Amino acid sequence: MNKNEFGIIDIIRKCYRKDNTSSADEDLAIIEFQDIIEILRNFKVDTVYTTSKLVTSLLKQQIEPLLDKKNETGKGNKKKKKEIFVPIESGDFEFEKVQLPANIFRTSRELNIKTLYSPSDQGIRGIAKGLNSKNINLNPEDYRREQYKQLLS
């Protein structure tokens, strides 16, 4: 992993399941988060892959408060908030990017946040539901595999 400059970490440091029969993220009781800001400060991370919308949301909750004040434009009472997390299309899928300023993160750089479909069985059910609602007749496993190919390359 060092050779490829790649690391793996869970955003949640300590948690327990409210319902031991469920694998859903919503059934986690989170006790403590990883300090993602400290990791971003100390390592030159340029892409973060998450495995669910919940994890992406938790990541953004740590980053956004540091950037909020820097992302206002306009004068006086007419301040308008600029988009902090900018959507980017990648093939058939979308990811987001955010600009990390040097005064907070040691070096100014762009951080890509790529939300992958969950590798769990529950993730497959969610993909199937989404495909059905859009009347797309594709195998959910193939659709997820295609997303992984596009966003991981």
FENWOQUI-V105301 format. One record per backbone hydrogen bond with DSSP energy under -1.0 kcal/mol. NH is the residue of the N-H (numbers start at 1). CO is the residue of the C=O. If there is no record, write none. Layout:
nh=NH co=CO
nh=NH co=CO
This chain:
nh=5 co=2
nh=6 co=1
nh=13 co=32
nh=14 co=32
nh=16 co=29
nh=18 co=27
nh=22 co=19
nh=27 co=24
nh=28 co=25
nh=29 co=16
nh=31 co=14
nh=32 co=14
nh=34 co=11
nh=36 co=34
nh=39 co=35
nh=40 co=36
nh=41 co=37
nh=42 co=38
nh=43 co=39
nh=45 co=43
nh=48 co=112
nh=50 co=114
nh=56 co=52
nh=57 co=53
nh=58 co=54
nh=59 co=55
nh=60 co=56
nh=61 co=57
nh=63 co=59
nh=64 co=60
nh=66 co=63
nh=67 co=64
nh=68 co=64
nh=71 co=68
nh=73 co=80
nh=78 co=75
nh=80 co=73
nh=82 co=71
nh=86 co=97
nh=88 co=95
nh=90 co=93
nh=93 co=90
nh=95 co=88
nh=96 co=113
nh=97 co=86
nh=98 co=111
nh=100 co=109
nh=104 co=101
nh=105 co=101
nh=106 co=102
nh=107 co=105
nh=109 co=100
nh=111 co=98
nh=112 co=46
nh=113 co=96
nh=114 co=48
nh=116 co=50
nh=124 co=120
nh=125 co=121
nh=126 co=122
nh=127 co=123
nh=128 co=124
nh=129 co=125
nh=130 co=126
nh=131 co=127
nh=132 co=128
nh=133 co=129
nh=134 co=130
nh=135 co=132
nh=136 co=131
nh=138 co=136
nh=143 co=139
nh=144 co=140
nh=145 co=141
nh=146 co=142
nh=147 co=143
nh=148 co=144
nh=149 co=145
nh=150 co=146
nh=151 co=147
nh=152 co=148
